[in-house]
Amino acid sequence: MSVGRYFKDIFDTVHGVFVGMKITLRYAFMKPVTVNYPEQRLSFAPRYRGIHEFEQNKCIACDLCAKACPVDCIYIEKTAPRRIDKVSGLVDESDPKNGKMLRFAIDYSKCLFCALCTEPCPTECIHMGKLHDLSGYSRGEAVVEFTELDKVGQHTPVPLWMERNKDSIEWVGKEYERVKAGVLAGSGGDIPKV
């Protein structure tokens, strides 16, 4: 090996280390891009697929959402199909010809959040919401009974983390009040303008 080649190898090694350290130092002093969740709110795109929101007063119990589900995680029990009032656009619960919705449940331990259940719905009574965390202590808590939620005026469940942090974190308190009041999340994005 020649002396020139030896010094060229040393130069290439030192240059490679210098270039690597330059990149490392540039990123070492950048502002972090992480979010201190739940203290800071996460931003979601307009088409984000979170936990479902279900409007029972619009549901005609056609079973199209359950048939479209690739993992069979939607459970519907009814006495008969339901009809929508053309004037109000809602199901008239007092009409004796209408069937009763006995159960509408989704098992989130199976759900893929693919949104295939929302596409065939003719009344748009089921759609994807903005809540993303439905943690619990048992598998039974992963099954959400939407008919029970409708009895208290809610369209989506209140997650455990939201229940615990509603008093200490401002945005969580506002979101908790929205869910408890039965207000739908909407399809707009949460991405802040820069």
DAGI-V253220 format. One record per helix or strand of 3 or more residues. SS is the DSSP state (2 for helix, 1 for strand). FROM is the first residue (numbers start at 1). TO is the last residue. If there is no record, write none. Layout:
BEGIN
SS_FROM_TO, SS_FROM_TO
END
This chain:
BEGIN
2_3_28, 1_52_54, 2_56_58, 2_64_68, 1_74_78, 1_101_107, 2_116_119, 1_126_128, 2_139_142, 1_143_145, 2_146_151, 2_160_165, 2_170_181
END
